[in-house]
Amino acid sequence: MNSPSATSGVTKPWLIATVLWFISVAAFTWLNLYQGTSYTICPLKTLTDIPCPGCGGTRAVLALSKGDIAQAFLFNPLTTLLLLLSPAILYAWFNNRQRPIAERWYPKKTFWIIITVLVLANWYFVLKNLP
């Protein structure tokens, strides 16, 4: 049975899917960078030819790995922001998990409205600026 782990809540199928996703992203990135192809792993772009809110994220990660924050922001502002803030996000997540369930902070409706607006604004930016 696929019961959650006592410490993480991650099931084996989710772990396998996550590992396969990262392997496929690495493979597509390698093909595109070193073999001169233009494959995409984005299902929305593959099916509809419309970039998703995350399109440009891989190029943003590559630009950040070279230290070019401005270029990364131009590829995908939300991905860049999340990567730059990831240490603080991870700290908050781990800190929250150590509290009793009754004391944990859970996002409220306003939080999800702000996240939705940020994702839609990022998507608009991606649609306007990606080649």
N, C-alpha and C positions, 0 to 999 in steps of 0.2 A: 504494500500500500504506500502511496505517496504522502506520507505525513510530514508536516513541517519540522525542521530541525528545532530543537529546544532553544538554541541560541540565536539563530538567524531568521527562521521563518522561510527559508529558501528550500523548495522541493527539488528533487533530482531532475525532473523534466525542465524546470526553469533554469537550473544550472547548466544543463546540457544545451538548451536553446541559447543561453547567453554566450557560452563558449563558442558554439557554432556561428553565432552572429558575428562575434569579434574575429573569428577566423575568416569568415567570408568578407568582412570589411577589409581586413588586411590583404586578402587575395585580390580584391577588386582594386584597392589602392596600388598594390604592386603592379598589376596589369596596366593600370592607367598611367602610372608614373614611368615605369621602366620598359613597357612594351608598346607604348604609344596608342593604346586603345582608349575608348571613351565609354566603357561599361558603367552602369550605375547599379547600386544595390537598393535604391529607393523604389518601392513598389508603386507609389503614386506616379512618379515620373515615368516609370516603365509602362504603366497601363494608360496614362492620360497625357503624357508629355508635359505635365504641369509640375513645376518644382514644389516640393513640400516645404514646410517651415524649417526643416533641418538641412535642406540642400545647401551645399557649400560648407557644411560642418567639417567634412574630412579635410578640405583645403584649409579651413580655419585652424584645425589642429596642427596640420603640417606647417603653416605659417607661424603658429605659436611655438612649435618645436624649434624653429629657427630664430625665435626672439622677435619676430615682426608682429607686434600687437596691432598696429594700425592696419596692416594688410589682412590679418585674421578678422578684425572687426568688419572690414569691407566684405569679406566672404560670407560671414554669418555672425551678426552681432550677439545673438542670444547664446550661441555655442561658445563664443569667446568669453562672454560674461560668466557663464556657468563654469567654464574651465578655470578662469581666474579666481572665482569665488569658491571653487570646490573644496579647498582646505577648510574654510569656515563652514561650509554646508556639511561636510563629513563630521567635523567636530560637533556641530549642533545635533546631528543625527545620532551619533554615538552617545553624547551626553543625555539626550532624551531617552534613549533605550535603557539607561541605567536607573531611571526613575520608576517608581511604582506606576502601574497603568492608570490609576486614578489621577496622578499628577502630571501625566504627559501632555504636551501641547499638541493639539491637532488643528490643522488648518480650518479656518472658518470660511463662510461663504465669501466674504470680502477678499480673502487670500486667493481663492479660486477665480474670482472675477479679475483680479489683478494679473494672475498667471495667464488667463485666457487672453486678456488684452495685450500682454507682452508677446505671446505666441503669435497672435494675429498681426501685431505691428511688425514683428520679425518676418513673418510670411510676406507681408506687403513689401518690406525692404528687399527680401530675396527675389520676389517676382520682378521688382523694378530694376534691380542691379546685377543679377546674374546674366552672363552671356547666353 
